[in-house]
Amino acid sequence: MALFGTWWAWICFGILLVMLELMLPSYFFLGFGIGAVLTGLVLLTGMTLTVQSVFLTFSILSFISWIVVRRAFRHPNSDAKTFDRDINDG
């Protein structure tokens, strides 16, 4: 359980997830990789966290980074097409 509290393990895990994203491009693993690196940086500051709070930190940071990555790399024409009138209207 001591490995979950070490900063370098989280940074290595984050780098591994970012490298996995290079092999499977979907912007899915990139958010988790950034979250893991940020969790490692939080632990590097010297904060002593329990295992549960480390995983909670990882979850929150991964969710936020996943949303940021999705918005940053969104295709400009990815919005759904909307219609003002029905095709059967005269």
ChimeraX attribute file (.defattr): number of C-alpha atoms within 10 A of each C-alpha:
attribute: neighborCount
match mode: 1-to-1
recipient: residues
	/A:1	7
	/A:2	7
	/A:3	10
	/A:4	17
	/A:5	21
	/A:6	15
	/A:7	20
	/A:8	17
	/A:9	16
	/A:10	25
	/A:11	22
	/A:12	15
	/A:13	18
	/A:14	24
	/A:15	18
	/A:16	16
	/A:17	22
	/A:18	23
	/A:19	15
	/A:20	15
	/A:21	18
	/A:22	13
	/A:23	9
	/A:24	11
	/A:25	12
	/A:26	10
	/A:27	17
	/A:28	16
	/A:29	21
	/A:30	25
	/A:31	24
	/A:32	25
	/A:33	28
	/A:34	25
	/A:35	27
	/A:36	29
	/A:37	26
	/A:38	21
	/A:39	28
	/A:40	24
	/A:41	16
	/A:42	18
	/A:43	20
	/A:44	15
	/A:45	9
	/A:46	9
	/A:47	10
	/A:48	13
	/A:49	14
	/A:50	13
	/A:51	14
	/A:52	10
	/A:53	12
	/A:54	19
	/A:55	16
	/A:56	13
	/A:57	18
	/A:58	23
	/A:59	16
	/A:60	14
	/A:61	21
	/A:62	23
	/A:63	16
	/A:64	15
	/A:65	19
	/A:66	21
	/A:67	13
	/A:68	13
	/A:69	16
	/A:70	15
	/A:71	10
	/A:72	9
	/A:73	9
	/A:74	12
	/A:75	9
	/A:76	6
	/A:77	7
	/A:78	7
	/A:79	8
	/A:80	6
	/A:81	6
	/A:82	6
	/A:83	7
	/A:84	5
	/A:85	8
	/A:86	7
	/A:87	7
	/A:88	5
	/A:89	5
	/A:90	5
